[in-house]
């Protein structure tokens, strides 16, 4: 029998396995990166949820200060517009 130009089975199997291994390795890298991104997103979400009470407290304090500033500014402008109203004070 002569040569038919075919590769021995041993070479074909090794080539298929190495190609499958590369594909599996690439797939696992993608999966690991996806899981890593999900994990980092959840960590960031947990940090934001943890800081939410402090953020609400800060917003309330800023709003109270703004109300006081607005009242003082309104009185200042009223004193400028109506000086006779504040002669004794």
Secondary structure, 3 states (H helix, E strand, C coil): CCCCCCCCHHHHHHHHHHHHHHHHHHHHHHHHHHHHHHHHHHHHHHHHHHHHHHHHHHHHHHHHHHHHHHHHHHHHHHHHHCHHHHCCC
